[in-house]
Amino acid sequence: MASTEKSPGPTPAEGREPTPGKPMGVGQHMMDKGAMMMQSLDPIKQMSQHVCTFAIYSHDMSRQIQTHHYCTRLHKNLIQCAVYDSDDSQAHLIGVEYIVPDDIYETFPPEEQKLWHSHAYEIKSGLWVNPRVAEMIVMPDLESLAKTYGKFWCTWQVDRGDRLPMGAPALMMSPQAASPGLVKAELVEERDGKYNISSESLKRSRLEIEEPEMINPMADYWKQHGKGFVIDIQDTHINLRAPFP
């Protein structure tokens, strides 16, 4: 069994038990407030979008989760996202996703391309939403994002009950129109109810969004090859050589 698939011993728990640890004291609150006033926190301030969508474990596509991406745009379609399991103040940071446009993706070697997923279906099906932002405002961005690819590593598998981020990272895939990549209906209904939206209505409004002329067959690797990816942790010799001559 690969490390990604292993469920670490003592940390998974039934239900939604709180993360272990002592509550913050007054001194810690004061230190945090003071730091917020004195430090720039510029990288965080560049986060300009909240996206809610869904992700599927590459090695076990029966496991699907709702995700909340807080996105920083480095260039037009070069985006880095901190991914959380909810949008409340106690949300868990569960991973990171990188998004690149199709022209950059095409420069990747095949072994790298295998790790990425396409976004066209996720956008056009109404699964990718910007909560509380009018569709007409985000439509130009959606049209660009439909021609992008993403790589998402999950570092905290909260859906299996992990109370701490344990074990190896898991590679995540985007929803697709083919089984087992179809998102479970109950997940979509729960999300739509929370934000008072209709994914079906969004899907109809996005019919005219152009898809890429071709989605690279190395992306969404499971669709073409029926295989996912797992990380295994192994002992290795430490490289003691100087990194540069």
Biotite code that builds the C-alpha atoms (Angstrom):
import biotite.structure as struc

atoms = struc.array([
    struc.Atom([0.000, 0.000, 0.000], chain_id="A", res_id=1, res_name="MET", atom_name="CA", element="C"),
    struc.Atom([1.400, 3.396, -0.990], chain_id="A", res_id=2, res_name="ALA", atom_name="CA", element="C"),
    struc.Atom([1.827, 6.088, 1.632], chain_id="A", res_id=3, res_name="SER", atom_name="CA", element="C"),
    struc.Atom([-0.914, 8.208, 0.082], chain_id="A", res_id=4, res_name="THR", atom_name="CA", element="C"),
    struc.Atom([-3.453, 5.444, 0.748], chain_id="A", res_id=5, res_name="GLU", atom_name="CA", element="C"),
    struc.Atom([-2.439, 4.700, 4.316], chain_id="A", res_id=6, res_name="LYS", atom_name="CA", element="C"),
    struc.Atom([-4.610, 6.052, 7.098], chain_id="A", res_id=7, res_name="SER", atom_name="CA", element="C"),
    struc.Atom([-2.191, 7.226, 9.839], chain_id="A", res_id=8, res_name="PRO", atom_name="CA", element="C"),
    struc.Atom([-2.855, 5.471, 13.135], chain_id="A", res_id=9, res_name="GLY", atom_name="CA", element="C"),
    struc.Atom([-3.966, 7.732, 15.975], chain_id="A", res_id=10, res_name="PRO", atom_name="CA", element="C"),
    struc.Atom([-5.121, 10.877, 14.195], chain_id="A", res_id=11, res_name="THR", atom_name="CA", element="C"),
    struc.Atom([-8.143, 9.844, 12.136], chain_id="A", res_id=12, res_name="PRO", atom_name="CA", element="C"),
    struc.Atom([-11.294, 10.011, 14.219], chain_id="A", res_id=13, res_name="ALA", atom_name="CA", element="C"),
    struc.Atom([-14.975, 9.358, 13.709], chain_id="A", res_id=14, res_name="GLU", atom_name="CA", element="C"),
    struc.Atom([-17.022, 12.462, 12.972], chain_id="A", res_id=15, res_name="GLY", atom_name="CA", element="C"),
    struc.Atom([-15.729, 16.022, 13.046], chain_id="A", res_id=16, res_name="ARG", atom_name="CA", element="C"),
    struc.Atom([-13.702, 16.099, 16.246], chain_id="A", res_id=17, res_name="GLU", atom_name="CA", element="C"),
    struc.Atom([-11.778, 19.341, 16.770], chain_id="A", res_id=18, res_name="PRO", atom_name="CA", element="C"),
    struc.Atom([-8.122, 19.653, 15.901], chain_id="A", res_id=19, res_name="THR", atom_name="CA", element="C"),
    struc.Atom([-6.121, 18.720, 19.029], chain_id="A", res_id=20, res_name="PRO", atom_name="CA", element="C"),
    struc.Atom([-4.350, 21.442, 21.024], chain_id="A", res_id=21, res_name="GLY", atom_name="CA", element="C"),
    struc.Atom([-4.868, 24.083, 23.672], chain_id="A", res_id=22, res_name="LYS", atom_name="CA", element="C"),
    struc.Atom([-6.919, 27.242, 22.970], chain_id="A", res_id=23, res_name="PRO", atom_name="CA", element="C"),
    struc.Atom([-5.019, 30.442, 22.243], chain_id="A", res_id=24, res_name="MET", atom_name="CA", element="C"),
    struc.Atom([-4.262, 32.650, 25.227], chain_id="A", res_id=25, res_name="GLY", atom_name="CA", element="C"),
    struc.Atom([-4.558, 36.412, 25.554], chain_id="A", res_id=26, res_name="VAL", atom_name="CA", element="C"),
    struc.Atom([-0.849, 36.870, 24.884], chain_id="A", res_id=27, res_name="GLY", atom_name="CA", element="C"),
    struc.Atom([-1.048, 34.974, 21.614], chain_id="A", res_id=28, res_name="GLN", atom_name="CA", element="C"),
    struc.Atom([-4.058, 37.009, 20.485], chain_id="A", res_id=29, res_name="HIS", atom_name="CA", element="C"),
    struc.Atom([-2.214, 40.244, 21.313], chain_id="A", res_id=30, res_name="MET", atom_name="CA", element="C"),
    struc.Atom([0.890, 39.104, 19.459], chain_id="A", res_id=31, res_name="MET", atom_name="CA", element="C"),
    struc.Atom([-1.148, 38.203, 16.367], chain_id="A", res_id=32, res_name="ASP", atom_name="CA", element="C"),
    struc.Atom([-3.022, 41.517, 16.392], chain_id="A", res_id=33, res_name="LYS", atom_name="CA", element="C"),
    struc.Atom([0.240, 43.432, 16.793], chain_id="A", res_id=34, res_name="GLY", atom_name="CA", element="C"),
    struc.Atom([1.877, 41.519, 13.970], chain_id="A", res_id=35, res_name="ALA", atom_name="CA", element="C"),
    struc.Atom([-1.086, 42.245, 11.681], chain_id="A", res_id=36, res_name="MET", atom_name="CA", element="C"),
    struc.Atom([-0.639, 45.968, 12.365], chain_id="A", res_id=37, res_name="MET", atom_name="CA", element="C"),
    struc.Atom([3.149, 45.998, 11.877], chain_id="A", res_id=38, res_name="MET", atom_name="CA", element="C"),
    struc.Atom([3.745, 43.450, 9.106], chain_id="A", res_id=39, res_name="GLN", atom_name="CA", element="C"),
    struc.Atom([2.795, 43.819, 5.462], chain_id="A", res_id=40, res_name="SER", atom_name="CA", element="C"),
    struc.Atom([1.428, 40.298, 4.811], chain_id="A", res_id=41, res_name="LEU", atom_name="CA", element="C"),
    struc.Atom([1.636, 41.277, 1.140], chain_id="A", res_id=42, res_name="ASP", atom_name="CA", element="C"),
    struc.Atom([1.410, 37.769, -0.386], chain_id="A", res_id=43, res_name="PRO", atom_name="CA", element="C"),
    struc.Atom([-1.888, 37.114, 1.403], chain_id="A", res_id=44, res_name="ILE", atom_name="CA", element="C"),
    struc.Atom([-3.281, 40.500, 0.406], chain_id="A", res_id=45, res_name="LYS", atom_name="CA", element="C"),
    struc.Atom([-2.859, 39.535, -3.248], chain_id="A", res_id=46, res_name="GLN", atom_name="CA", element="C"),
    struc.Atom([-5.560, 36.869, -2.913], chain_id="A", res_id=47, res_name="MET", atom_name="CA", element="C"),
    struc.Atom([-8.332, 38.295, -5.071], chain_id="A", res_id=48, res_name="SER", atom_name="CA", element="C"),
    struc.Atom([-10.837, 35.480, -5.622], chain_id="A", res_id=49, res_name="GLN", atom_name="CA", element="C"),
    struc.Atom([-12.742, 32.847, -3.676], chain_id="A", res_id=50, res_name="HIS", atom_name="CA", element="C"),
    struc.Atom([-13.701, 29.863, -5.829], chain_id="A", res_id=51, res_name="VAL", atom_name="CA", element="C"),
    struc.Atom([-15.829, 26.969, -4.618], chain_id="A", res_id=52, res_name="CYS", atom_name="CA", element="C"),
    struc.Atom([-15.641, 23.729, -6.580], chain_id="A", res_id=53, res_name="THR", atom_name="CA", element="C"),
    struc.Atom([-14.993, 20.006, -6.100], chain_id="A", res_id=54, res_name="PHE", atom_name="CA", element="C"),
    struc.Atom([-11.967, 17.710, -6.258], chain_id="A", res_id=55, res_name="ALA", atom_name="CA", element="C"),
    struc.Atom([-11.489, 13.957, -6.557], chain_id="A", res_id=56, res_name="ILE", atom_name="CA", element="C"),
    struc.Atom([-8.629, 11.854, -5.197], chain_id="A", res_id=57, res_name="TYR", atom_name="CA", element="C"),
    struc.Atom([-6.529, 10.493, -8.045], chain_id="A", res_id=58, res_name="SER", atom_name="CA", element="C"),
    struc.Atom([-5.861, 7.190, -6.280], chain_id="A", res_id=59, res_name="HIS", atom_name="CA", element="C"),
    struc.Atom([-9.447, 6.668, -5.037], chain_id="A", res_id=60, res_name="ASP", atom_name="CA", element="C"),
    struc.Atom([-12.052, 8.427, -7.158], chain_id="A", res_id=61, res_name="MET", atom_name="CA", element="C"),
    struc.Atom([-14.882, 7.385, -4.855], chain_id="A", res_id=62, res_name="SER", atom_name="CA", element="C"),
    struc.Atom([-13.553, 10.075, -2.486], chain_id="A", res_id=63, res_name="ARG", atom_name="CA", element="C"),
    struc.Atom([-14.772, 13.527, -3.502], chain_id="A", res_id=64, res_name="GLN", atom_name="CA", element="C"),
    struc.Atom([-14.587, 16.782, -1.561], chain_id="A", res_id=65, res_name="ILE", atom_name="CA", element="C"),
    struc.Atom([-15.885, 20.338, -1.739], chain_id="A", res_id=66, res_name="GLN", atom_name="CA", element="C"),
    struc.Atom([-12.997, 22.802, -1.933], chain_id="A", res_id=67, res_name="THR", atom_name="CA", element="C"),
    struc.Atom([-12.545, 26.520, -1.392], chain_id="A", res_id=68, res_name="HIS", atom_name="CA", element="C"),
    struc.Atom([-9.738, 28.122, -3.376], chain_id="A", res_id=69, res_name="HIS", atom_name="CA", element="C"),
    struc.Atom([-8.342, 31.512, -2.397], chain_id="A", res_id=70, res_name="TYR", atom_name="CA", element="C"),
    struc.Atom([-6.489, 32.632, -5.490], chain_id="A", res_id=71, res_name="CYS", atom_name="CA", element="C"),
    struc.Atom([-3.582, 34.936, -6.274], chain_id="A", res_id=72, res_name="THR", atom_name="CA", element="C"),
    struc.Atom([-3.076, 35.877, -9.911], chain_id="A", res_id=73, res_name="ARG", atom_name="CA", element="C"),
    struc.Atom([0.591, 36.067, -10.903], chain_id="A", res_id=74, res_name="LEU", atom_name="CA", element="C"),
    struc.Atom([-0.199, 36.673, -14.573], chain_id="A", res_id=75, res_name="HIS", atom_name="CA", element="C"),
    struc.Atom([-3.393, 36.533, -16.645], chain_id="A", res_id=76, res_name="LYS", atom_name="CA", element="C"),
    struc.Atom([-3.911, 32.782, -16.279], chain_id="A", res_id=77, res_name="ASN", atom_name="CA", element="C"),
    struc.Atom([-1.000, 31.849, -14.020], chain_id="A", res_id=78, res_name="LEU", atom_name="CA", element="C"),
    struc.Atom([-2.687, 31.451, -10.645], chain_id="A", res_id=79, res_name="ILE", atom_name="CA", element="C"),
    struc.Atom([-1.732, 30.019, -7.264], chain_id="A", res_id=80, res_name="GLN", atom_name="CA", element="C"),
    struc.Atom([-4.439, 28.951, -4.840], chain_id="A", res_id=81, res_name="CYS", atom_name="CA", element="C"),
    struc.Atom([-4.493, 28.169, -1.138], chain_id="A", res_id=82, res_name="ALA", atom_name="CA", element="C"),
    struc.Atom([-7.162, 25.488, -0.788], chain_id="A", res_id=83, res_name="VAL", atom_name="CA", element="C"),
    struc.Atom([-9.384, 25.172, 2.293], chain_id="A", res_id=84, res_name="TYR", atom_name="CA", element="C"),
    struc.Atom([-12.143, 22.767, 3.287], chain_id="A", res_id=85, res_name="ASP", atom_name="CA", element="C"),
    struc.Atom([-14.655, 25.557, 3.982], chain_id="A", res_id=86, res_name="SER", atom_name="CA", element="C"),
    struc.Atom([-15.000, 29.329, 3.878], chain_id="A", res_id=87, res_name="ASP", atom_name="CA", element="C"),
    struc.Atom([-15.423, 29.903, 7.617], chain_id="A", res_id=88, res_name="ASP", atom_name="CA", element="C"),
    struc.Atom([-12.858, 31.369, 10.022], chain_id="A", res_id=89, res_name="SER", atom_name="CA", element="C"),
    struc.Atom([-11.832, 27.947, 11.354], chain_id="A", res_id=90, res_name="GLN", atom_name="CA", element="C"),
    struc.Atom([-11.284, 26.369, 7.931], chain_id="A", res_id=91, res_name="ALA", atom_name="CA", element="C"),
    struc.Atom([-8.454, 23.886, 7.463], chain_id="A", res_id=92, res_name="HIS", atom_name="CA", element="C"),
    struc.Atom([-5.766, 24.651, 4.875], chain_id="A", res_id=93, res_name="LEU", atom_name="CA", element="C"),
    struc.Atom([-5.828, 21.358, 2.985], chain_id="A", res_id=94, res_name="ILE", atom_name="CA", element="C"),
    struc.Atom([-3.588, 21.950, 0.009], chain_id="A", res_id=95, res_name="GLY", atom_name="CA", element="C"),
    struc.Atom([-2.434, 24.082, -2.877], chain_id="A", res_id=96, res_name="VAL", atom_name="CA", element="C"),
    struc.Atom([-3.387, 24.268, -6.540], chain_id="A", res_id=97, res_name="GLU", atom_name="CA", element="C"),
    struc.Atom([-1.419, 25.847, -9.372], chain_id="A", res_id=98, res_name="TYR", atom_name="CA", element="C"),
    struc.Atom([-3.197, 26.895, -12.565], chain_id="A", res_id=99, res_name="ILE", atom_name="CA", element="C"),
    struc.Atom([-1.489, 27.519, -15.917], chain_id="A", res_id=100, res_name="VAL", atom_name="CA", element="C"),
    struc.Atom([-2.787, 28.475, -19.396], chain_id="A", res_id=101, res_name="PRO", atom_name="CA", element="C"),
    struc.Atom([-2.767, 25.863, -22.148], chain_id="A", res_id=102, res_name="ASP", atom_name="CA", element="C"),
    struc.Atom([0.246, 27.326, -23.963], chain_id="A", res_id=103, res_name="ASP", atom_name="CA", element="C"),
    struc.Atom([2.415, 26.934, -20.852], chain_id="A", res_id=104, res_name="ILE", atom_name="CA", element="C"),
    struc.Atom([1.051, 23.455, -20.167], chain_id="A", res_id=105, res_name="TYR", atom_name="CA", element="C"),
    struc.Atom([2.058, 22.344, -23.650], chain_id="A", res_id=106, res_name="GLU", atom_name="CA", element="C"),
    struc.Atom([5.702, 23.126, -22.825], chain_id="A", res_id=107, res_name="THR", atom_name="CA", element="C"),
    struc.Atom([5.755, 20.608, -19.947], chain_id="A", res_id=108, res_name="PHE", atom_name="CA", element="C"),
    struc.Atom([7.404, 17.204, -20.435], chain_id="A", res_id=109, res_name="PRO", atom_name="CA", element="C"),
    struc.Atom([4.939, 14.282, -20.618], chain_id="A", res_id=110, res_name="PRO", atom_name="CA", element="C"),
    struc.Atom([5.776, 13.025, -17.119], chain_id="A", res_id=111, res_name="GLU", atom_name="CA", element="C"),
    struc.Atom([4.802, 16.411, -15.710], chain_id="A", res_id=112, res_name="GLU", atom_name="CA", element="C"),
    struc.Atom([1.670, 16.726, -17.857], chain_id="A", res_id=113, res_name="GLN", atom_name="CA", element="C"),
    struc.Atom([0.304, 13.529, -16.290], chain_id="A", res_id=114, res_name="LYS", atom_name="CA", element="C"),
    struc.Atom([-0.083, 15.296, -12.943], chain_id="A", res_id=115, res_name="LEU", atom_name="CA", element="C"),
    struc.Atom([-2.392, 18.040, -14.233], chain_id="A", res_id=116, res_name="TRP", atom_name="CA", element="C"),
    struc.Atom([-6.119, 18.191, -14.920], chain_id="A", res_id=117, res_name="HIS", atom_name="CA", element="C"),
    struc.Atom([-8.193, 20.227, -17.361], chain_id="A", res_id=118, res_name="SER", atom_name="CA", element="C"),
    struc.Atom([-10.772, 22.816, -16.302], chain_id="A", res_id=119, res_name="HIS", atom_name="CA", element="C"),
    struc.Atom([-13.122, 23.050, -19.318], chain_id="A", res_id=120, res_name="ALA", atom_name="CA", element="C"),
    struc.Atom([-15.776, 20.668, -17.966], chain_id="A", res_id=121, res_name="TYR", atom_name="CA", element="C"),
    struc.Atom([-15.536, 22.030, -14.427], chain_id="A", res_id=122, res_name="GLU", atom_name="CA", element="C"),
    struc.Atom([-16.213, 25.551, -15.718], chain_id="A", res_id=123, res_name="ILE", atom_name="CA", element="C"),
    struc.Atom([-18.918, 24.783, -18.281], chain_id="A", res_id=124, res_name="LYS", atom_name="CA", element="C"),
    struc.Atom([-20.857, 22.406, -16.017], chain_id="A", res_id=125, res_name="SER", atom_name="CA", element="C"),
    struc.Atom([-21.398, 25.097, -13.378], chain_id="A", res_id=126, res_name="GLY", atom_name="CA", element="C"),
    struc.Atom([-19.364, 23.272, -10.748], chain_id="A", res_id=127, res_name="LEU", atom_name="CA", element="C"),
    struc.Atom([-16.755, 26.069, -10.529], chain_id="A", res_id=128, res_name="TRP", atom_name="CA", element="C"),
    struc.Atom([-18.383, 29.091, -8.899], chain_id="A", res_id=129, res_name="VAL", atom_name="CA", element="C"),
    struc.Atom([-17.347, 32.403, -7.382], chain_id="A", res_id=130, res_name="ASN", atom_name="CA", element="C"),
    struc.Atom([-19.719, 32.634, -4.413], chain_id="A", res_id=131, res_name="PRO", atom_name="CA", element="C"),
    struc.Atom([-21.780, 35.816, -4.153], chain_id="A", res_id=132, res_name="ARG", atom_name="CA", element="C"),
    struc.Atom([-20.292, 37.321, -7.342], chain_id="A", res_id=133, res_name="VAL", atom_name="CA", element="C"),
    struc.Atom([-22.640, 37.956, -10.262], chain_id="A", res_id=134, res_name="ALA", atom_name="CA", element="C"),
    struc.Atom([-22.134, 35.620, -13.219], chain_id="A", res_id=135, res_name="GLU", atom_name="CA", element="C"),
    struc.Atom([-21.863, 38.497, -15.691], chain_id="A", res_id=136, res_name="MET", atom_name="CA", element="C"),
    struc.Atom([-18.886, 39.872, -13.761], chain_id="A", res_id=137, res_name="ILE", atom_name="CA", element="C"),
    struc.Atom([-16.910, 36.605, -13.763], chain_id="A", res_id=138, res_name="VAL", atom_name="CA", element="C"),
    struc.Atom([-17.881, 35.445, -17.274], chain_id="A", res_id=139, res_name="MET", atom_name="CA", element="C"),
    struc.Atom([-14.776, 36.878, -19.056], chain_id="A", res_id=140, res_name="PRO", atom_name="CA", element="C"),
    struc.Atom([-12.552, 35.157, -16.505], chain_id="A", res_id=141, res_name="ASP", atom_name="CA", element="C"),
    struc.Atom([-14.448, 31.875, -16.856], chain_id="A", res_id=142, res_name="LEU", atom_name="CA", element="C"),
    struc.Atom([-13.922, 31.998, -20.611], chain_id="A", res_id=143, res_name="GLU", atom_name="CA", element="C"),
    struc.Atom([-10.158, 32.208, -20.058], chain_id="A", res_id=144, res_name="SER", atom_name="CA", element="C"),
    struc.Atom([-10.094, 29.619, -17.275], chain_id="A", res_id=145, res_name="LEU", atom_name="CA", element="C"),
    struc.Atom([-11.811, 27.037, -19.481], chain_id="A", res_id=146, res_name="ALA", atom_name="CA", element="C"),
    struc.Atom([-8.522, 26.785, -21.388], chain_id="A", res_id=147, res_name="LYS", atom_name="CA", element="C"),
    struc.Atom([-6.323, 26.210, -18.330], chain_id="A", res_id=148, res_name="THR", atom_name="CA", element="C"),
    struc.Atom([-4.875, 23.225, -16.485], chain_id="A", res_id=149, res_name="TYR", atom_name="CA", element="C"),
    struc.Atom([-4.399, 22.729, -12.754], chain_id="A", res_id=150, res_name="GLY", atom_name="CA", element="C"),
    struc.Atom([-2.201, 20.690, -10.422], chain_id="A", res_id=151, res_name="LYS", atom_name="CA", element="C"),
    struc.Atom([-3.657, 20.218, -6.932], chain_id="A", res_id=152, res_name="PHE", atom_name="CA", element="C"),
    struc.Atom([-1.866, 18.529, -4.033], chain_id="A", res_id=153, res_name="TRP", atom_name="CA", element="C"),
    struc.Atom([-3.966, 17.760, -0.967], chain_id="A", res_id=154, res_name="CYS", atom_name="CA", element="C"),
    struc.Atom([-1.877, 17.795, 2.229], chain_id="A", res_id=155, res_name="THR", atom_name="CA", element="C"),
    struc.Atom([-4.631, 17.303, 4.824], chain_id="A", res_id=156, res_name="TRP", atom_name="CA", element="C"),
    struc.Atom([-7.178, 14.560, 4.160], chain_id="A", res_id=157, res_name="GLN", atom_name="CA", element="C"),
    struc.Atom([-9.950, 15.877, 6.401], chain_id="A", res_id=158, res_name="VAL", atom_name="CA", element="C"),
    struc.Atom([-12.582, 13.781, 4.642], chain_id="A", res_id=159, res_name="ASP", atom_name="CA", element="C"),
    struc.Atom([-11.198, 10.589, 6.185], chain_id="A", res_id=160, res_name="ARG", atom_name="CA", element="C"),
    struc.Atom([-11.280, 12.173, 9.658], chain_id="A", res_id=161, res_name="GLY", atom_name="CA", element="C"),
    struc.Atom([-7.650, 13.266, 10.009], chain_id="A", res_id=162, res_name="ASP", atom_name="CA", element="C"),
    struc.Atom([-7.440, 15.755, 12.863], chain_id="A", res_id=163, res_name="ARG", atom_name="CA", element="C"),
    struc.Atom([-3.943, 16.800, 11.769], chain_id="A", res_id=164, res_name="LEU", atom_name="CA", element="C"),
    struc.Atom([-2.218, 16.892, 8.338], chain_id="A", res_id=165, res_name="PRO", atom_name="CA", element="C"),
    struc.Atom([-0.713, 13.417, 8.295], chain_id="A", res_id=166, res_name="MET", atom_name="CA", element="C"),
    struc.Atom([0.877, 11.165, 5.717], chain_id="A", res_id=167, res_name="GLY", atom_name="CA", element="C"),
    struc.Atom([1.902, 11.771, 2.128], chain_id="A", res_id=168, res_name="ALA", atom_name="CA", element="C"),
    struc.Atom([0.251, 14.406, -0.082], chain_id="A", res_id=169, res_name="PRO", atom_name="CA", element="C"),
    struc.Atom([-2.466, 13.183, -2.438], chain_id="A", res_id=170, res_name="ALA", atom_name="CA", element="C"),
    struc.Atom([-2.801, 14.271, -6.048], chain_id="A", res_id=171, res_name="LEU", atom_name="CA", element="C"),
    struc.Atom([-6.296, 15.517, -6.860], chain_id="A", res_id=172, res_name="MET", atom_name="CA", element="C"),
    struc.Atom([-8.237, 15.464, -10.120], chain_id="A", res_id=173, res_name="MET", atom_name="CA", element="C"),
    struc.Atom([-10.984, 17.748, -11.426], chain_id="A", res_id=174, res_name="SER", atom_name="CA", element="C"),
    struc.Atom([-14.568, 16.590, -12.074], chain_id="A", res_id=175, res_name="PRO", atom_name="CA", element="C"),
    struc.Atom([-15.281, 15.301, -15.566], chain_id="A", res_id=176, res_name="GLN", atom_name="CA", element="C"),
    struc.Atom([-18.279, 14.151, -17.580], chain_id="A", res_id=177, res_name="ALA", atom_name="CA", element="C"),
    struc.Atom([-17.291, 10.483, -17.358], chain_id="A", res_id=178, res_name="ALA", atom_name="CA", element="C"),
    struc.Atom([-17.497, 8.020, -14.476], chain_id="A", res_id=179, res_name="SER", atom_name="CA", element="C"),
    struc.Atom([-15.844, 7.851, -11.969], chain_id="A", res_id=180, res_name="PRO", atom_name="CA", element="C"),
    struc.Atom([-15.179, 11.582, -12.461], chain_id="A", res_id=181, res_name="GLY", atom_name="CA", element="C"),
    struc.Atom([-18.816, 12.629, -12.067], chain_id="A", res_id=182, res_name="LEU", atom_name="CA", element="C"),
    struc.Atom([-19.405, 14.621, -8.884], chain_id="A", res_id=183, res_name="VAL", atom_name="CA", element="C"),
    struc.Atom([-21.897, 13.075, -6.488], chain_id="A", res_id=184, res_name="LYS", atom_name="CA", element="C"),
    struc.Atom([-25.269, 14.821, -6.716], chain_id="A", res_id=185, res_name="ALA", atom_name="CA", element="C"),
    struc.Atom([-25.574, 15.253, -2.951], chain_id="A", res_id=186, res_name="GLU", atom_name="CA", element="C"),
    struc.Atom([-22.312, 17.235, -2.816], chain_id="A", res_id=187, res_name="LEU", atom_name="CA", element="C"),
    struc.Atom([-23.539, 19.631, -5.492], chain_id="A", res_id=188, res_name="VAL", atom_name="CA", element="C"),
    struc.Atom([-26.953, 20.009, -3.832], chain_id="A", res_id=189, res_name="GLU", atom_name="CA", element="C"),
    struc.Atom([-25.355, 20.824, -0.482], chain_id="A", res_id=190, res_name="GLU", atom_name="CA", element="C"),
    struc.Atom([-23.072, 23.463, -2.025], chain_id="A", res_id=191, res_name="ARG", atom_name="CA", element="C"),
    struc.Atom([-25.830, 25.004, -4.146], chain_id="A", res_id=192, res_name="ASP", atom_name="CA", element="C"),
    struc.Atom([-28.128, 25.208, -1.139], chain_id="A", res_id=193, res_name="GLY", atom_name="CA", element="C"),
    struc.Atom([-25.510, 26.988, 0.940], chain_id="A", res_id=194, res_name="LYS", atom_name="CA", element="C"),
    struc.Atom([-24.948, 29.716, -1.655], chain_id="A", res_id=195, res_name="TYR", atom_name="CA", element="C"),
    struc.Atom([-28.489, 29.763, -3.064], chain_id="A", res_id=196, res_name="ASN", atom_name="CA", element="C"),
    struc.Atom([-27.351, 28.985, -6.587], chain_id="A", res_id=197, res_name="ILE", atom_name="CA", element="C"),
    struc.Atom([-28.259, 26.433, -9.255], chain_id="A", res_id=198, res_name="SER", atom_name="CA", element="C"),
    struc.Atom([-25.399, 24.612, -10.954], chain_id="A", res_id=199, res_name="SER", atom_name="CA", element="C"),
    struc.Atom([-27.828, 23.584, -13.691], chain_id="A", res_id=200, res_name="GLU", atom_name="CA", element="C"),
    struc.Atom([-28.735, 27.214, -14.377], chain_id="A", res_id=201, res_name="SER", atom_name="CA", element="C"),
    struc.Atom([-25.069, 28.172, -14.439], chain_id="A", res_id=202, res_name="LEU", atom_name="CA", element="C"),
    struc.Atom([-24.426, 25.326, -16.865], chain_id="A", res_id=203, res_name="LYS", atom_name="CA", element="C"),
    struc.Atom([-27.056, 26.688, -19.252], chain_id="A", res_id=204, res_name="ARG", atom_name="CA", element="C"),
    struc.Atom([-25.645, 30.210, -19.000], chain_id="A", res_id=205, res_name="SER", atom_name="CA", element="C"),
    struc.Atom([-22.178, 28.932, -19.876], chain_id="A", res_id=206, res_name="ARG", atom_name="CA", element="C"),
    struc.Atom([-23.076, 27.000, -23.031], chain_id="A", res_id=207, res_name="LEU", atom_name="CA", element="C"),
    struc.Atom([-21.383, 29.565, -25.260], chain_id="A", res_id=208, res_name="GLU", atom_name="CA", element="C"),
    struc.Atom([-18.032, 29.393, -23.464], chain_id="A", res_id=209, res_name="ILE", atom_name="CA", element="C"),
    struc.Atom([-15.502, 28.066, -25.966], chain_id="A", res_id=210, res_name="GLU", atom_name="CA", element="C"),
    struc.Atom([-13.636, 24.924, -25.029], chain_id="A", res_id=211, res_name="GLU", atom_name="CA", element="C"),
    struc.Atom([-10.032, 24.302, -26.066], chain_id="A", res_id=212, res_name="PRO", atom_name="CA", element="C"),
    struc.Atom([-9.648, 22.967, -29.596], chain_id="A", res_id=213, res_name="GLU", atom_name="CA", element="C"),
    struc.Atom([-8.019, 19.964, -27.982], chain_id="A", res_id=214, res_name="MET", atom_name="CA", element="C"),
    struc.Atom([-7.555, 18.950, -24.353], chain_id="A", res_id=215, res_name="ILE", atom_name="CA", element="C"),
    struc.Atom([-4.148, 17.342, -24.117], chain_id="A", res_id=216, res_name="ASN", atom_name="CA", element="C"),
    struc.Atom([-4.664, 13.575, -23.575], chain_id="A", res_id=217, res_name="PRO", atom_name="CA", element="C"),
    struc.Atom([-1.911, 13.524, -20.950], chain_id="A", res_id=218, res_name="MET", atom_name="CA", element="C"),
    struc.Atom([-4.119, 15.644, -18.683], chain_id="A", res_id=219, res_name="ALA", atom_name="CA", element="C"),
    struc.Atom([-6.913, 13.922, -16.742], chain_id="A", res_id=220, res_name="ASP", atom_name="CA", element="C"),
    struc.Atom([-4.673, 10.871, -17.076], chain_id="A", res_id=221, res_name="TYR", atom_name="CA", element="C"),
    struc.Atom([-7.219, 8.467, -15.600], chain_id="A", res_id=222, res_name="TRP", atom_name="CA", element="C"),
    struc.Atom([-9.666, 9.075, -18.461], chain_id="A", res_id=223, res_name="LYS", atom_name="CA", element="C"),
    struc.Atom([-7.290, 7.756, -21.110], chain_id="A", res_id=224, res_name="GLN", atom_name="CA", element="C"),
    struc.Atom([-5.371, 5.193, -19.095], chain_id="A", res_id=225, res_name="HIS", atom_name="CA", element="C"),
    struc.Atom([-7.550, 4.155, -16.148], chain_id="A", res_id=226, res_name="GLY", atom_name="CA", element="C"),
    struc.Atom([-4.735, 4.886, -13.703], chain_id="A", res_id=227, res_name="LYS", atom_name="CA", element="C"),
    struc.Atom([-4.187, 7.411, -10.925], chain_id="A", res_id=228, res_name="GLY", atom_name="CA", element="C"),
    struc.Atom([-1.102, 8.402, -8.977], chain_id="A", res_id=229, res_name="PHE", atom_name="CA", element="C"),
    struc.Atom([0.064, 7.902, -5.406], chain_id="A", res_id=230, res_name="VAL", atom_name="CA", element="C"),
    struc.Atom([3.104, 9.079, -3.490], chain_id="A", res_id=231, res_name="ILE", atom_name="CA", element="C"),
    struc.Atom([5.167, 6.591, -1.530], chain_id="A", res_id=232, res_name="ASP", atom_name="CA", element="C"),
    struc.Atom([7.622, 7.718, 1.159], chain_id="A", res_id=233, res_name="ILE", atom_name="CA", element="C"),
    struc.Atom([10.964, 5.921, 1.090], chain_id="A", res_id=234, res_name="GLN", atom_name="CA", element="C"),
    struc.Atom([14.301, 6.226, 2.857], chain_id="A", res_id=235, res_name="ASP", atom_name="CA", element="C"),
    struc.Atom([16.990, 7.663, 0.627], chain_id="A", res_id=236, res_name="THR", atom_name="CA", element="C"),
    struc.Atom([20.617, 8.687, 0.863], chain_id="A", res_id=237, res_name="HIS", atom_name="CA", element="C"),
    struc.Atom([21.119, 12.358, 1.609], chain_id="A", res_id=238, res_name="ILE", atom_name="CA", element="C"),
    struc.Atom([22.779, 14.313, -1.176], chain_id="A", res_id=239, res_name="ASN", atom_name="CA", element="C"),
    struc.Atom([25.746, 16.024, 0.496], chain_id="A", res_id=240, res_name="LEU", atom_name="CA", element="C"),
    struc.Atom([27.163, 17.519, -2.686], chain_id="A", res_id=241, res_name="ARG", atom_name="CA", element="C"),
    struc.Atom([27.211, 21.268, -3.064], chain_id="A", res_id=242, res_name="ALA", atom_name="CA", element="C"),
    struc.Atom([24.246, 22.361, -5.228], chain_id="A", res_id=243, res_name="PRO", atom_name="CA", element="C"),
    struc.Atom([26.409, 24.507, -7.489], chain_id="A", res_id=244, res_name="PHE", atom_name="CA", element="C"),
    struc.Atom([30.025, 24.156, -8.705], chain_id="A", res_id=245, res_name="PRO", atom_name="CA", element="C"),
])
